[in-house]
Amino acid sequence: MARWFIRFSLALFLLFFGVLLGMQQAHHGMERMRGYADPSFPSVIQIEKNGNGELETAVFGRTVTAGDLQEKKETIEELKTFNLFSELGRQFADAVTAFMETVLSLVGRAFS
C-alpha cells in the first residue's frame, strides 16, 4: 500500500507540473503569435534573480515568498487545534451514547 501511495503521489506531482509547463509553453506560443508581450497576460511561472542575488518566484503573476509559507504553516497548526476539539467532541458523543445504551438496557431489564 505504501509503494502504491508513493507511486500515486509521484504521478500526481508529475502531472501537476506537466500542466504548469504546458500552460507556460502555451503562453510563450501566444506571445510569439502576437509578436509582442501583453502585460495583461501574466506568465504562468516566472523565476528571476533580484538585486540581492536571491531568486524570486511568481506563479500566475503572484509572488511566492517565505512569508506565504509561514502563513500556511500557521493555518495548518490552527487546523490541528480544530482537530483536537473535533476529537474531544467525538469522545463526548461516544460517552453519551454508551451512557444512554446502559440506561436503556437497565430500563428494559426492569420492565421485563
C-alpha contacts under 8 A as a table, 3 or more apart, distances in Angstrom:
res1	aa1	res2	aa2	distance
1	M	4	W	5.11
1	M	5	F	6.24
2	A	5	F	5.07
2	A	6	I	6.19
3	R	6	I	5.12
3	R	7	R	6.15
4	W	7	R	5.13
4	W	8	F	5.97
5	F	8	F	5.00
5	F	9	S	5.98
6	I	9	S	5.13
6	I	10	L	6.10
7	R	10	L	5.10
7	R	11	A	6.11
8	F	11	A	5.12
8	F	12	L	6.10
9	S	12	L	5.07
9	S	13	F	6.05
10	L	13	F	5.04
10	L	14	L	6.15
11	A	14	L	5.11
11	A	15	L	6.10
12	L	15	L	5.13
12	L	16	F	6.11
13	F	16	F	5.21
13	F	17	F	6.38
14	L	17	F	5.34
14	L	18	G	5.91
15	L	18	G	4.84
15	L	19	V	6.16
16	F	19	V	5.27
16	F	20	L	6.46
17	F	20	L	4.93
17	F	21	L	5.99
18	G	21	L	5.03
18	G	22	G	6.07
19	V	22	G	5.02
19	V	23	M	6.17
20	L	23	M	5.09
20	L	24	Q	6.20
20	L	44	V	7.03
20	L	45	I	7.74
21	L	24	Q	5.04
21	L	25	Q	6.21
22	G	25	Q	5.06
22	G	26	A	6.16
23	M	26	A	5.03
23	M	27	H	6.20
23	M	44	V	6.60
24	Q	27	H	5.03
24	Q	28	H	6.37
24	Q	43	S	6.76
24	Q	44	V	5.33
24	Q	45	I	6.77
25	Q	28	H	5.13
25	Q	29	G	6.14
26	A	29	G	4.94
26	A	30	M	6.16
27	H	30	M	5.16
27	H	31	E	6.34
27	H	43	S	6.67
27	H	44	V	7.48
28	H	31	E	5.08
28	H	32	R	6.27
29	G	32	R	5.14
29	G	33	M	6.10
30	M	33	M	5.00
30	M	34	R	6.12
31	E	34	R	5.21
31	E	35	G	5.83
31	E	36	Y	5.68
31	E	37	A	5.46
31	E	38	D	7.41
32	R	35	G	4.98
32	R	36	Y	6.94
34	R	37	A	7.76
38	D	41	F	5.78
38	D	42	P	7.93
39	P	42	P	6.13
42	P	60	F	6.04
42	P	61	G	5.34
43	S	46	Q	6.29
43	S	59	V	7.56
43	S	60	F	6.00
43	S	61	G	6.49
44	V	58	A	7.83
44	V	59	V	5.52
44	V	60	F	4.56
44	V	61	G	7.05
45	I	57	T	7.30
45	I	58	A	5.78
45	I	59	V	4.72
45	I	60	F	6.35
45	I	61	G	7.80
46	Q	57	T	5.74
46	Q	58	A	5.07
46	Q	59	V	6.52
46	Q	61	G	7.93
47	I	55	L	6.61
47	I	56	E	5.68
47	I	57	T	4.61
47	I	58	A	6.49
48	E	55	L	5.62
48	E	56	E	5.31
48	E	57	T	6.67
49	K	52	N	7.74
49	K	53	G	5.56
49	K	54	E	5.49
49	K	55	L	4.52
49	K	56	E	5.99
50	N	53	G	5.48
50	N	54	E	5.68
50	N	55	L	6.37
50	N	56	E	6.68
51	G	54	E	7.44
56	E	63	T	7.29
56	E	64	V	7.44
56	E	65	T	7.74
57	T	63	T	5.83
57	T	64	V	5.63
57	T	65	T	7.67
58	A	61	G	5.48
58	A	62	R	5.13
58	A	63	T	4.15
58	A	64	V	5.65
59	V	62	R	5.36
59	V	63	T	6.49
59	V	64	V	7.10
64	V	68	D	6.61
65	T	68	D	5.43
65	T	69	L	6.98
66	A	69	L	5.09
66	A	70	Q	6.41
67	G	70	Q	4.97
67	G	71	E	6.28
68	D	71	E	5.13
68	D	72	K	6.29
69	L	72	K	5.08
69	L	73	K	6.19
70	Q	73	K	5.02
70	Q	74	E	6.31
71	E	74	E	5.13
71	E	75	T	6.23
72	K	75	T	4.98
72	K	76	I	6.22
73	K	76	I	5.14
73	K	77	E	6.30
74	E	77	E	5.03
74	E	78	E	6.25
75	T	78	E	5.07
75	T	79	L	6.31
76	I	79	L	5.01
76	I	80	K	6.33
77	E	80	K	5.04
77	E	81	T	6.39
78	E	81	T	5.02
78	E	82	F	6.27
79	L	82	F	4.90
79	L	83	N	6.17
80	K	83	N	4.93
80	K	84	L	6.40
81	T	84	L	5.09
81	T	85	F	6.72
82	F	85	F	5.24
82	F	86	S	6.21
83	N	86	S	4.81
83	N	87	E	6.06
84	L	87	E	5.12
84	L	88	L	6.31
85	F	88	L	4.99
85	F	89	G	6.12
86	S	89	G	5.08
86	S	90	R	6.20
87	E	90	R	5.07
87	E	91	Q	6.24
88	L	91	Q	5.15
88	L	92	F	6.18
89	G	92	F	5.05
89	G	93	A	6.16
90	R	93	A	5.08
90	R	94	D	6.18
91	Q	94	D	5.04
91	Q	95	A	6.16
92	F	95	A	5.05
92	F	96	V	6.22
93	A	96	V	5.14
93	A	97	T	6.12
94	D	97	T	5.07
94	D	98	A	6.16
95	A	98	A	5.15
95	A	99	F	6.10
96	V	99	F	5.02
96	V	100	M	6.11
97	T	100	M	5.21
97	T	101	E	6.15
98	A	101	E	5.13
98	A	102	T	6.23
99	F	102	T	5.15
99	F	103	V	6.22
100	M	103	V	5.02
100	M	104	L	5.99
101	E	104	L	5.18
101	E	105	S	6.03
102	T	105	S	5.18
102	T	106	L	6.22
103	V	106	L	5.16
103	V	107	V	6.21
104	L	107	V	5.01
104	L	108	G	6.00
105	S	108	G	4.95
105	S	109	R	6.16
106	L	109	R	5.12
106	L	110	A	6.17
107	V	110	A	5.04
107	V	111	F	6.45
108	G	111	F	5.41
108	G	112	S	6.22
109	R	112	S	5.14
